[in-house]
Amino acid sequence: MSVDASKGHKEMDYPEHLRTYSAFIQFTKVSIILLVILLSAMAFFLVR
């Protein structure tokens, strides 16, 4: 992913911003997967 920083603020740290955004997206994906697993396990074990 590339960002055109030519029109941005000079003090903005774009590489750090992109690393933070990527980490947030990765955390969100992992959280959703874990929640799906948890809800599936609850449906399987608690609704029998």
Secondary structure, 3 states (H helix, E strand, C coil): CCCCCCCCCCCCCHHHHHHHHHHHHHHHHHHHHHHHHHHHHHHHHHCC
